[in-house]
Amino acid sequence: MSSIAENVARLDGGALPELLSELSDEDCEALLYDWEFWAREKQKPPPGDWFCWLVTAGRGFGKTRLGAEWVRASVEGASPLVAPAGAPERIALVSQTIADGRDVMVEGESGLQLVSRPDHRPKFEISRRRMVWPNGIVAHLYSSEEPDQLRGPQHAIAWCDELAKWGAPEASWSNLLLGLRLGSRPRVVVTTTPRPIALLKALVSDPTTVVTAGSTFENAAHLPPTFVDQVSRLYGGTRLGRQELDGLILEDVPGALWTDEMIDTARVGKAPPLRRVIVAIDPPVSHGEAANLCGIIVAGVALDDHFYVLADRSCQGLRPHQWMHRALAAYQEFEADRLVAEVNQGGDLIEALLRQEAPDVAYRAVRASRGKITRAEPVAALYERGFVHHVGCFKALEDQLRSYTGDAADGSPDRLDALVWAISDLARGQDRNPRVRAL
């Protein structure tokens, strides 16, 4: 750490403004680019003779800045104008795509160009996919979509960004490692939001790897409060949040019909025009705080026969007329074509209740004659084939899909049941309404 940064670090908050006002412009700039002063402890390289520093952390943790600063420190040493002794002759920068490497690792707000002082910034030669520092050190940009580009070139160090998203992770990683043979101490830093892929799990268990795990909220002071509030509200406590925010490597639940990948790849921002919409109800047998949920799911089918989950209006503790009001409100909101309800336990009482509230609503009673898993398997198969999409994130429903195995200990999957009834009814294609609706 520079003497300026050391002096600033020793001050309490009251004396800091006075010292800063006395600094020259040159000193202020030096402090601004002193990463040792600004970095949190988890953003500093770990001690020891490690080969791979694996940083698995939530979004917004500061992974990109960490990787860029590690490369910058390796290049600059004491002076960015003279290559330090033992400096890496060639550096590999590997990302999911070349566009990702350019937009995030090189030109991003935490990328290599902006973390460097303006007069010491590396020049990015986009046509040659490389960066050249004033002291002559060169970094080459690679894409996981073209793993063979890493076959042959030699490097001294590497920074791999978002490895869990790479298109061909094993091939890219093996080609990279076979070329890490320059210098006396080859090393690689991996920065990624984790996913349970085989390569990531292998790196975690490798004795030459040091793992730094971190949460989005550790960097909350440098994130917009609205972002922190939104992600906490939408994803806090969910399986998706534990992965994307807490940075945890989560395994799929053995025996569950739905996996993380099936659900995550099903997500879209908006549904296309739909030709039919269903509101499905899986009613509880009682009410009150101890009662099961009333599953209420809205889904539609598009012109291309793909299915879209539009809303989860499930509720708990309400009396029958209250959850029926909730289902009918969804029916009106989405201009649904039919309301479907399981009647194994409510029987004719459900239709009687519906007719009291809305006598003209199209209605179909469905009765479960097979087990829940058996009924759900065809719907899960549609997800697996890419025919079902979630319009947004339904955290409670998705957690239930990922975790339900049919074991009695899993409880009653009310949201899942309502989803299965909705998609199954849409898949039958009965009473199709040719009217096209844009939601």
C-alpha positions in Angstrom: 0.0 0.0 0.0 1.3 3.5 -0.8 2.2 5.9 2.0 -0.8 8.1 1.1 -3.2 5.2 1.4 -1.6 4.1 4.6 -2.1 7.5 6.1 -5.7 7.7 5.0 -6.5 4.2 6.3 -5.3 5.2 9.8 -7.6 8.2 10.0 -11.0 8.1 11.6 -14.0 9.5 9.8 -13.8 13.0 11.3 -10.3 13.7 10.2 -10.6 12.2 6.7 -12.2 15.1 4.9 -9.5 17.5 6.2 -6.7 15.2 4.9 -8.4 14.7 1.5 -8.8 18.4 1.1 -5.0 18.8 1.5 -4.1 16.1 -1.1 -2.9 17.3 -4.5 -4.7 16.2 -7.7 -1.8 13.8 -8.3 -2.1 12.2 -4.8 -5.9 11.9 -5.2 -5.5 10.1 -8.5 -2.9 7.8 -7.0 -5.3 7.0 -4.1 -8.1 6.4 -6.6 -6.2 3.7 -8.4 -4.7 2.1 -5.3 -6.7 -1.2 -5.3 -5.0 -2.4 -2.1 -6.6 0.5 -0.3 -10.1 0.1 -1.8 -10.5 -3.7 -2.0 -12.4 -5.8 0.6 -10.4 -8.6 2.1 -12.1 -11.2 0.0 -11.1 -9.3 -3.2 -7.4 -9.6 -2.4 -5.4 -12.6 -3.6 -5.2 -15.4 -1.0 -1.8 -16.3 0.5 -0.1 -19.6 -0.3 1.2 -21.5 -3.3 -2.1 -21.9 -5.1 -2.6 -22.6 -8.8 -6.2 -21.7 -9.1 -8.0 -18.9 -7.2 -11.7 -19.7 -7.7 -14.1 -16.9 -6.8 -17.7 -18.2 -6.6 -19.9 -15.3 -5.6 -23.3 -13.7 -6.2 -24.0 -11.1 -8.8 -22.7 -7.6 -7.8 -20.1 -9.0 -5.4 -17.3 -7.3 -7.4 -15.9 -10.4 -9.2 -15.1 -8.5 -12.4 -13.2 -5.8 -10.6 -11.3 -8.5 -8.6 -10.2 -10.3 -11.7 -9.2 -7.1 -13.6 -7.2 -5.8 -10.6 -5.4 -9.1 -10.2 -4.4 -9.0 -13.9 -3.4 -5.3 -13.5 -1.2 -6.0 -10.5 0.5 -8.9 -12.3 1.3 -6.6 -15.3 2.2 -3.4 -13.6 4.2 -4.3 -10.4 5.9 -1.2 -9.1 5.6 0.6 -12.4 3.1 0.2 -15.3 5.7 1.5 -17.7 8.4 -1.1 -17.1 7.6 -4.8 -17.0 8.5 -6.1 -13.5 10.8 -9.1 -13.0 8.8 -12.3 -13.4 5.9 -10.5 -15.0 3.7 -12.7 -17.3 4.8 -12.5 -20.9 1.4 -13.6 -22.2 -2.0 -13.5 -20.5 -5.2 -15.4 -21.5 -8.6 -13.7 -20.9 -11.3 -16.3 -21.4 -15.1 -15.6 -21.4 -18.2 -17.2 -22.6 -18.1 -15.2 -25.9 -15.8 -12.7 -27.4 -18.5 -10.1 -27.0 -18.7 -10.8 -23.3 -14.9 -10.5 -23.0 -14.9 -7.2 -24.8 -17.9 -5.7 -23.0 -17.1 -7.0 -19.5 -13.4 -7.9 -19.1 -11.9 -5.2 -21.3 -14.3 -2.3 -21.7 -16.7 -2.8 -18.9 -17.0 -0.3 -16.0 -14.9 -2.7 -13.9 -12.9 -4.0 -16.9 -9.1 -3.7 -17.5 -9.2 -0.4 -19.3 -11.1 1.6 -16.7 -9.4 0.2 -13.7 -6.0 1.4 -15.1 -4.8 5.0 -14.9 -5.7 6.9 -18.1 -2.0 7.4 -19.0 -1.2 3.7 -18.3 -4.2 2.0 -19.9 -3.6 -1.0 -22.2 -4.6 -0.5 -25.9 -7.3 -2.9 -27.1 -6.7 -4.1 -30.6 -10.1 -5.5 -31.4 -9.2 -7.0 -34.7 -6.4 -9.1 -33.1 -8.4 -9.8 -30.0 -5.6 -8.6 -27.7 -4.6 -5.9 -25.2 -1.2 -4.4 -25.1 0.1 -2.6 -22.0 2.6 0.3 -22.3 5.3 -2.0 -20.8 4.8 -4.5 -23.7 2.9 -7.2 -21.9 0.1 -8.7 -24.0 -3.3 -10.3 -23.1 -5.2 -12.3 -25.7 -9.0 -12.7 -25.6 -10.6 -16.1 -26.1 -14.1 -17.5 -26.3 -15.4 -20.7 -24.7 -17.5 -21.2 -27.9 -14.2 -21.7 -29.8 -12.2 -23.9 -27.4 -9.7 -24.9 -30.1 -8.4 -21.3 -30.2 -6.7 -22.2 -26.9 -5.0 -25.2 -28.4 -1.4 -24.2 -29.0 -0.9 -20.7 -27.6 1.2 -20.5 -24.4 0.4 -18.3 -21.4 1.8 -17.4 -18.0 -1.4 -16.5 -16.3 -5.1 -16.5 -17.1 -8.3 -14.9 -16.0 -11.5 -16.9 -16.7 -14.8 -15.0 -16.3 -18.2 -16.7 -15.7 -16.9 -20.2 -16.2 -20.2 -21.7 -15.1 -21.8 -20.2 -18.3 -19.2 -21.4 -20.7 -20.5 -23.2 -23.8 -17.8 -25.9 -23.8 -16.3 -25.7 -20.3 -14.3 -29.0 -20.2 -12.7 -28.5 -23.6 -11.9 -24.8 -23.1 -10.4 -25.5 -19.6 -8.3 -28.4 -20.7 -6.9 -26.5 -23.7 -6.2 -23.5 -21.5 -4.3 -25.6 -18.8 -2.2 -27.4 -21.4 -1.0 -24.0 -22.6 -0.3 -22.5 -19.1 3.4 -23.2 -19.3 5.2 -19.9 -19.5 7.2 -18.5 -16.6 8.0 -20.1 -13.3 4.6 -19.8 -11.6 1.6 -20.2 -13.9 -1.7 -19.3 -12.2 -5.3 -18.8 -13.1 -8.1 -16.8 -11.5 -11.7 -17.9 -12.1 -14.6 -15.5 -11.3 -18.1 -16.8 -11.7 -21.6 -16.9 -10.3 -21.8 -20.7 -9.5 -23.9 -23.4 -11.1 -23.7 -27.1 -10.4 -21.6 -28.0 -13.4 -19.0 -30.8 -13.2 -16.0 -28.7 -14.0 -16.8 -26.2 -11.2 -17.3 -29.0 -8.7 -14.0 -30.6 -9.8 -12.2 -27.3 -9.2 -13.6 -26.9 -5.8 -12.3 -30.3 -4.7 -8.8 -29.8 -6.3 -6.1 -29.3 -3.6 -4.4 -26.7 -5.7 -7.5 -24.5 -5.7 -8.3 -21.8 -3.2 -12.0 -21.0 -3.1 -13.4 -17.6 -2.1 -17.2 -17.5 -1.7 -19.2 -14.4 -1.4 -22.6 -12.8 -1.4 -24.1 -10.0 -3.4 -24.9 -8.2 -0.1 -21.3 -8.0 0.9 -20.9 -5.3 -1.7 -24.3 -3.6 -0.9 -22.6 -0.3 0.0 -21.5 0.0 -3.7 -24.8 -1.1 -5.3 -28.0 0.9 -5.9 -30.3 0.5 -2.9 -33.2 -0.2 -5.3 -31.3 -3.1 -6.8 -30.6 -4.5 -3.4 -34.2 -4.1 -2.3 -35.6 -5.6 -5.5 -33.4 -8.7 -5.5 -34.0 -9.3 -1.8 -37.7 -9.1 -2.2 -37.9 -11.2 -5.4 -35.2 -13.8 -4.8 -34.4 -13.8 -1.1 -34.7 -17.2 0.5 -35.3 -18.9 -2.8 -33.2 -21.6 -4.5 -32.4 -19.2 -7.3 -31.4 -16.5 -4.8 -29.1 -18.9 -2.9 -27.3 -19.5 -6.2 -27.4 -16.0 -7.9 -27.1 -13.9 -4.8 -25.5 -16.0 -2.1 -23.1 -17.6 -4.6 -23.8 -21.2 -3.4 -23.2 -24.3 -5.6 -26.6 -26.1 -5.4 -27.1 -29.6 -6.5 -30.3 -30.8 -8.2 -32.6 -32.8 -5.8 -32.3 -36.5 -6.6 -35.6 -37.9 -7.9 -37.2 -34.5 -8.7 -38.8 -34.2 -12.1 -37.6 -30.7 -12.6 -34.0 -29.5 -12.6 -32.5 -26.0 -12.2 -31.5 -26.0 -15.9 -35.0 -27.0 -17.1 -36.5 -24.1 -15.2 -33.8 -21.5 -15.8 -33.8 -22.1 -19.6 -37.6 -21.9 -19.6 -37.7 -18.3 -18.5 -38.8 -15.4 -20.8 -39.6 -11.8 -20.2 -42.9 -11.6 -22.1 -45.4 -14.1 -23.5 -46.3 -13.9 -27.2 -49.9 -13.6 -28.4 -51.9 -16.5 -26.8 -54.8 -18.4 -28.3 -56.1 -19.9 -25.0 -55.6 -19.2 -21.3 -56.5 -21.4 -18.3 -56.8 -20.6 -14.6 -56.3 -23.9 -12.6 -57.1 -24.5 -9.0 -55.9 -27.1 -6.6 -58.2 -26.5 -3.7 -57.4 -27.1 0.0 -59.7 -29.3 2.1 -59.7 -26.8 5.0 -58.9 -23.2 5.9 -56.8 -21.5 8.5 -53.1 -21.1 9.2 -52.5 -24.9 9.3 -54.4 -25.6 6.1 -52.7 -26.5 2.8 -52.3 -23.9 0.2 -54.9 -23.3 -2.5 -52.9 -23.6 -5.7 -53.9 -21.1 -8.3 -51.9 -21.0 -11.5 -52.6 -19.1 -14.8 -51.1 -20.4 -18.0 -51.6 -20.1 -21.7 -50.8 -21.7 -25.0 -49.4 -19.7 -28.0 -49.9 -20.2 -31.7 -46.8 -22.3 -31.9 -48.2 -24.7 -29.2 -45.7 -23.5 -26.6 -47.0 -23.0 -23.1 -46.5 -20.0 -20.9 -46.9 -19.8 -17.1 -48.3 -16.3 -16.6 -49.0 -16.0 -12.8 -49.0 -17.8 -9.5 -51.9 -16.5 -7.3 -51.8 -19.4 -4.8 -52.8 -18.5 -1.2 -53.1 -20.0 2.2 -55.6 -19.8 5.1 -58.5 -18.3 3.1 -62.0 -19.6 3.2 -63.5 -21.2 0.0 -65.3 -18.1 -1.2 -62.1 -16.0 -0.6 -59.8 -18.2 -2.7 -62.6 -18.5 -5.3 -62.7 -14.7 -5.5 -58.9 -14.7 -6.0 -59.1 -17.3 -8.8 -61.9 -15.3 -10.5 -59.9 -12.1 -10.3 -57.1 -13.8 -12.2 -59.6 -15.1 -14.7 -60.8 -11.6 -15.4 -57.3 -10.1 -15.4 -55.9 -12.5 -18.0 -59.2 -12.8 -19.9 -59.1 -16.6 -19.4 -61.1 -19.0 -21.5 -61.7 -21.6 -18.8 -61.4 -22.2 -15.1 -60.2 -25.8 -14.1 -60.4 -27.2 -10.6 -59.6 -30.6 -9.1 -62.7 -32.0 -7.4 -61.4 -35.1 -5.7 -62.0 -33.6 -2.3 -64.4 -30.7 -3.0 -66.7 -32.5 -5.4 -69.8 -30.6 -6.6 -69.3 -28.0 -3.8 -66.6 -26.3 -5.9 -68.8 -25.8 -8.9 -71.7 -24.7 -6.7 -69.4 -22.1 -5.1 -68.3 -20.9 -8.6 -71.8 -20.6 -9.9 -72.8 -18.5 -6.9 -70.0 -16.1 -7.7 -69.8 -16.2 -11.5 -72.5 -18.3 -13.2 -71.3 -17.6 -16.7 -67.6 -18.6 -16.3 -66.5 -21.6 -18.4 -65.6 -24.4 -16.0 -64.2 -27.9 -16.1 -63.9 -30.2 -13.2 -60.9 -32.6 -13.2 -60.5 -35.6 -11.0 -57.1 -37.2 -10.1 -57.1 -40.9 -10.9 -53.3 -41.3 -10.8 -50.6 -40.3 -8.4 -49.1 -36.9 -8.4 -45.8 -37.9 -9.9 -47.5 -39.9 -12.7 -49.6 -36.9 -13.6 -46.7 -34.5 -13.4 -44.3 -36.6 -15.6 -45.8 -35.5 -19.0 -45.7 -31.9 -18.0 -42.1 -32.1 -16.8 -41.3 -33.8 -20.2 -42.7 -30.7 -22.0 -40.3 -28.5 -19.9 -37.4 -30.8 -20.8 -38.2 -30.5 -24.5 -38.4 -26.7 -24.2 -42.2 -26.3 -24.7 -43.0 -24.6 -21.4 -41.8 -21.1 -20.4 -42.1 -19.0 -17.3 -42.9 -15.4 -17.9 -40.8 -14.0 -15.1 -39.8 -15.7 -11.9 -42.2 -17.6 -9.6 -39.9 -18.4 -6.7 -42.3 -20.4 -4.5 -43.6 -22.5 -7.5 -40.1 -23.1 -8.8 -38.7 -24.1 -5.5 -41.6 -26.7 -5.3 -40.9 -28.0 -8.8 -37.2 -28.4 -8.1 -37.7 -30.2 -4.7 -40.7 -32.4 -5.1 -39.9 -36.1 -5.4 -43.2 -37.7 -4.5 -42.0 -38.5 -1.0 -44.6 -38.0 1.7 -42.1 -35.8 3.6 -42.3 -33.3 0.7 -45.8 -32.2 1.8 -48.6 -31.3 -0.5 -47.3 -29.7 -3.8 -50.4 -27.4 -4.3 -48.7 -25.0 -6.7 -47.3 -27.9 -8.7 -50.6 -29.6 -8.9 -52.4 -26.5 -10.2 -49.6 -26.0 -12.8 -50.0 -29.6 -13.9 -53.8 -29.2 -14.3 -53.3 -26.0 -16.3 -50.7 -27.3 -18.7 -52.5 -30.7 -19.1 -55.8 -29.0 -20.0 -54.1 -26.7 -22.5 -52.3 -29.6 -24.0 -55.5 -31.5 -24.6 -56.4 -28.7 -27.0 -60.2 -29.1 -26.3 -62.5 -26.2 -26.9 -59.8 -24.1 -28.5 -60.6 -20.5 -28.9 -59.3 -19.1 -32.2 -59.3 -15.6 -30.8 -55.6 -14.4 -30.6 -54.8 -12.4 -27.4 -51.7 -10.3 -26.9 -50.8 -10.1 -23.2 
